[in-house]
Amino acid sequence: MQRKSIFLSLGIVIVGLLNQACTPAESAQVTSKEAGIPVRVIDIKTEIWNPPIHTSGRFASEDENLLAFKTGGIIDQIFVREGEAIKRGQVLATLNLTEISALTAQAEFGFEKAKRDHERAEKLFTDSVVTLEQLQNSLTALDIARQQLQQANFNKSHSEIRATADGFVLQKMASSGQVVAGGMPVLLTSGGANTGWVLKTGLSDKAWAQIQVGDSAEITSAGIASGPLKSRVVRKSKSAQTMSGSFIVELAVSDPGQNIASGMFGKATIYPTSNVQSWSIPYSALLDANAGKGYVFVTSNDTAAEKTEVEIGEISNDHVQILRGLETHSRLIVSGSPYLTDGSAITIIK
């Protein structure tokens, strides 16, 4: 009987010790479950951001012209070479006139016939042989033939390409003997030495929206030893390029006397005057960043996490610029984010 009492006492002691060992862990688990995942948060503050835009492009003159024949045909001769200086009014290329001359001759014969027919109708109308309607029809036919002759002569006069201004030939896009359609570019000319230079560059839609005509810029090029060239934005295209999807922006060089050649490569830094609303957040708060998008966790009641998609701007060593996605939020979770899901319970720690 005494031995049974000893064993019973030992059992009670062991159970008590086990209860004492388990109670703190169980209590911590329950407390953690009730309190949520520990996180740190910061207040989201709006910043005014206006970073420079870095881009590159090629120089071109401000008055580059694509020259073409009005009508199609076979090119008879091109009288200039690439890089050659040209004078205003100079004949640069001609078409083979065999077909065009034949069409002009047909129009002349048609006009002469309509003229004779109308003169005959006038005499017959005086003699009451033809009606007034027949006389009016002959006059209409004469007018049509006259217009057709004018059209043929106009096309013949534009079967050659003449220089529109003093300058030089940048590019030959066709050669003698080649068949070209009307309006197809044959020569690219420029008067850049007289009118100044621009750097043409392609920008993304986001960068395009940030700049305005008149914004200042600096241009550098390996071929220019004098240092950065002062410039400004003079044109913004209103449509994207079909192949690249970029928007063309032109930067005019302030000093037109620089030693620049068409097609020379240049790098530019554009300084936008328009301000962009943004938010700067710690890099550790950003999750799943890809292709300018990412996710962050925010909280509106300090008890639950909300997963929010954001658009990313510039990225530095420890901060990220957010362009969109935080407009309606005020508190950002900056630690503990990898353990959260949308709607997770949280506990804010200092």
C-alpha positions in Angstrom: 0.0 0.0 0.0 2.8 2.3 0.9 4.6 1.5 -2.4 1.4 2.4 -4.4 1.2 5.8 -2.7 4.8 6.5 -3.6 4.2 5.7 -7.3 1.0 7.8 -7.3 2.9 10.8 -5.8 5.7 10.5 -8.4 3.1 10.4 -11.2 1.4 13.5 -10.0 4.8 15.3 -9.8 5.7 14.3 -13.4 2.4 15.4 -14.8 2.7 18.7 -13.0 6.2 19.2 -14.5 5.0 18.4 -18.0 2.1 20.8 -17.6 4.5 23.5 -16.5 6.8 22.7 -19.5 4.0 22.8 -22.1 2.0 25.8 -20.8 4.4 28.6 -21.9 4.8 27.2 -25.4 1.1 26.7 -25.8 0.3 30.1 -24.5 2.9 31.7 -26.8 1.3 29.8 -29.8 -2.2 31.0 -28.9 -0.9 34.6 -28.3 0.9 34.6 -31.6 -2.2 33.3 -33.4 -4.4 35.9 -31.9 -1.9 38.8 -32.4 -1.0 38.0 -36.0 2.3 38.1 -37.9 4.7 40.7 -36.5 5.5 43.5 -39.0 6.9 47.0 -39.2 5.1 49.8 -40.9 5.9 53.4 -42.1 3.6 56.2 -43.2 3.4 56.7 -46.9 4.4 60.2 -48.0 3.9 61.7 -51.4 7.0 63.2 -53.1 7.4 65.4 -56.1 9.8 63.7 -58.5 11.3 65.1 -61.6 14.3 63.0 -62.7 16.4 63.5 -65.8 15.7 61.3 -68.8 18.6 59.6 -70.4 18.3 58.6 -74.1 20.2 58.4 -77.4 19.6 59.1 -81.0 21.1 60.3 -84.3 21.6 63.8 -85.6 19.6 65.1 -88.6 19.1 68.5 -90.1 15.9 70.4 -89.4 14.9 70.6 -93.1 15.5 67.1 -94.3 13.3 66.3 -97.4 12.3 63.1 -99.0 12.1 63.8 -102.8 10.0 61.6 -105.2 8.5 61.7 -108.6 4.8 62.5 -108.8 4.1 59.7 -111.2 5.6 56.2 -111.5 7.9 55.0 -114.2 11.4 54.0 -115.0 14.2 56.2 -113.6 16.2 57.5 -116.5 19.1 59.2 -114.6 20.1 60.3 -111.2 22.6 63.1 -111.5 23.9 63.3 -107.9 25.8 61.2 -105.4 25.5 60.9 -101.7 27.2 63.7 -99.9 27.2 66.0 -102.9 26.3 69.6 -102.5 23.2 70.8 -104.4 21.7 74.2 -105.4 18.0 75.2 -105.2 16.2 74.3 -108.5 19.0 71.9 -109.7 17.7 68.9 -111.6 18.6 65.8 -109.5 16.8 62.9 -111.3 14.6 62.3 -114.3 12.2 59.6 -115.5 12.2 57.9 -118.8 9.6 60.0 -120.8 8.5 57.4 -123.4 5.3 56.5 -121.6 4.6 59.9 -120.2 5.1 61.6 -123.6 2.8 59.1 -125.2 0.0 59.9 -122.6 0.6 63.6 -123.2 0.3 63.2 -126.9 -3.0 61.3 -126.5 -4.4 64.1 -124.4 -3.4 66.7 -127.0 -5.1 64.7 -129.8 -8.2 64.3 -127.7 -8.3 68.0 -127.0 -7.9 68.9 -130.7 -10.7 66.5 -131.7 -13.1 67.9 -129.0 -12.3 71.4 -130.1 -13.1 70.5 -133.8 -16.3 68.7 -132.7 -17.5 71.7 -130.7 -16.7 74.2 -133.6 -18.7 72.0 -136.0 -21.6 71.7 -133.5 -21.7 75.5 -133.2 -22.1 75.9 -137.0 -24.7 73.2 -137.2 -26.6 74.7 -134.3 -26.7 78.1 -136.2 -28.2 76.2 -139.1 -30.7 74.5 -136.8 -29.2 71.1 -137.7 -28.3 70.1 -134.1 -30.2 70.7 -130.9 -29.1 72.9 -128.0 -28.4 69.7 -126.0 -26.0 68.4 -128.6 -24.2 71.8 -128.6 -23.9 71.8 -124.8 -22.6 68.2 -124.8 -19.9 69.1 -127.3 -18.8 72.0 -125.0 -18.7 69.7 -122.0 -16.5 67.2 -124.0 -14.2 70.1 -124.9 -13.8 71.1 -121.2 -13.1 67.5 -120.2 -10.4 67.2 -122.9 -8.8 70.5 -121.8 -8.6 69.3 -118.2 -7.1 65.9 -119.3 -4.4 67.8 -121.3 -3.6 70.0 -118.3 -3.2 66.9 -116.1 -0.9 65.2 -118.6 1.3 68.3 -119.0 1.5 68.7 -115.2 2.6 65.0 -114.8 5.2 65.5 -117.5 6.6 68.6 -115.8 6.9 66.6 -112.6 8.7 63.7 -114.2 11.9 65.2 -112.8 13.2 65.9 -109.3 14.6 69.3 -108.5 16.3 70.5 -105.3 14.0 72.5 -103.1 16.8 74.3 -101.3 20.6 74.6 -101.1 22.1 71.8 -99.2 23.5 68.3 -99.9 22.3 64.8 -100.7 22.1 62.5 -97.6 20.9 59.3 -99.2 20.1 57.7 -102.6 17.2 55.3 -102.2 16.9 54.2 -105.9 19.1 53.9 -109.0 18.9 54.5 -112.7 16.8 51.9 -114.5 14.7 51.1 -111.5 10.9 51.1 -111.7 9.4 53.3 -109.0 5.8 54.1 -108.0 4.6 57.6 -107.7 5.5 59.2 -104.4 8.2 56.5 -103.7 11.2 58.3 -102.1 14.2 58.5 -104.4 16.5 61.0 -102.6 16.9 62.3 -99.1 18.4 65.9 -99.1 19.2 68.3 -96.3 20.2 71.9 -95.8 21.5 71.3 -92.3 24.5 73.5 -92.6 22.2 76.5 -92.9 19.2 75.6 -90.8 20.7 73.8 -87.7 20.7 70.3 -86.3 18.4 68.2 -84.2 18.9 64.9 -82.4 16.1 62.5 -83.1 15.5 60.0 -80.3 12.8 57.4 -79.4 11.2 57.5 -76.0 8.8 55.2 -74.1 5.3 56.4 -73.6 6.1 57.1 -69.9 9.2 59.2 -70.7 7.3 61.0 -73.6 4.6 62.0 -71.2 7.0 63.5 -68.7 8.6 66.0 -71.1 7.3 69.2 -72.7 8.3 71.2 -75.7 10.9 73.7 -74.5 12.5 71.5 -71.8 16.2 71.8 -71.7 18.7 69.0 -72.6 22.4 68.3 -73.0 23.9 66.2 -75.9 27.2 64.5 -76.0 28.9 62.7 -78.9 32.2 61.1 -79.5 32.6 63.2 -82.6 32.2 66.5 -80.8 35.3 67.5 -78.8 33.9 70.8 -77.4 31.8 69.1 -74.7 28.1 68.8 -74.1 25.9 70.7 -76.4 23.0 72.8 -75.0 19.7 71.9 -76.6 16.0 71.9 -76.1 12.9 69.8 -77.0 11.3 71.3 -80.1 9.0 68.5 -81.3 7.1 65.5 -79.8 5.5 63.0 -82.2 1.8 62.4 -81.7 1.9 58.7 -82.7 4.2 55.8 -81.9 6.5 54.2 -84.5 5.0 51.2 -86.1 8.0 48.9 -85.7 9.5 50.0 -82.3 6.5 51.4 -80.5 8.6 54.4 -79.4 7.7 58.1 -79.7 10.1 60.3 -81.6 11.3 63.5 -79.8 13.5 66.1 -81.5 16.2 68.1 -79.6 17.4 71.2 -81.4 21.1 72.1 -80.9 21.5 75.7 -79.7 24.8 76.3 -81.6 24.2 75.4 -85.3 27.9 76.0 -86.1 29.0 72.7 -84.5 30.9 70.2 -86.6 28.0 67.7 -86.9 27.2 65.3 -89.7 23.8 63.7 -90.5 23.5 60.3 -88.9 26.1 60.9 -86.2 25.3 59.2 -82.9 24.6 61.2 -79.8 23.6 60.7 -76.2 21.2 63.1 -74.5 20.0 64.0 -71.0 16.6 65.7 -70.9 15.6 67.8 -67.9 11.8 67.7 -67.6 10.0 70.8 -66.1 6.8 68.9 -65.3 6.7 67.3 -61.8 5.6 63.7 -61.3 3.8 62.5 -58.1 5.6 59.5 -56.6 6.5 57.6 -53.5 9.9 56.4 -52.3 9.8 53.1 -50.4 12.4 50.8 -49.0 13.6 48.1 -51.4 12.8 45.4 -48.9 9.1 46.3 -49.1 8.8 45.4 -52.8 7.8 41.9 -53.8 7.8 40.1 -57.2 9.1 43.0 -59.3 9.0 42.3 -63.0 8.7 44.5 -66.1 8.0 47.7 -64.2 5.4 46.1 -61.9 5.5 44.7 -58.4 3.6 44.2 -55.2 3.6 45.7 -51.7 1.6 45.1 -48.6 -0.2 48.0 -47.0 -2.6 48.3 -44.1 -5.5 50.6 -43.4 -6.5 49.4 -39.9 -3.2 48.1 -38.5 -4.7 44.7 -38.0 -4.7 43.1 -41.5 -2.4 43.3 -44.6 -3.6 44.2 -48.1 -1.7 43.2 -51.2 -1.4 46.0 -53.7 0.0 46.1 -57.2 2.3 49.1 -57.9 4.1 50.6 -60.9 7.9 50.9 -60.5 10.0 54.0 -61.5 13.7 54.4 -60.7 15.5 51.8 -58.5 18.4 52.7 -56.3 20.5 50.6 -53.8 18.0 50.7 -51.0 14.9 52.6 -52.3 12.4 52.2 -55.1 10.4 55.0 -56.7 6.7 54.1 -57.0 4.7 55.9 -59.7 1.2 54.4 -59.3 -0.6 52.2 -56.9 -0.3 53.9 -53.5 -2.7 56.8 -54.1 -5.4 55.7 -51.6 -3.1 54.1 -49.0 -1.3 55.7 -46.0 0.5 52.9 -44.2 3.2 50.6 -45.8 4.5 47.3 -44.4 8.3 47.3 -44.7 9.3 44.1 -42.8 7.6 40.8 -42.5 6.1 41.0 -46.1 7.5 37.6 -47.3 5.3 35.8 -44.7 2.1 37.7 -45.6 -0.8 36.9 -47.8 -3.7 39.2 -48.7 -5.8 39.6 -45.6 -3.2 38.2 -43.2 -3.6 39.3 -39.5 -0.7 41.4 -38.4 0.8 42.8 -35.3 2.8 46.1 -35.5 6.1 46.1 -33.7 8.4 49.0 -33.1 
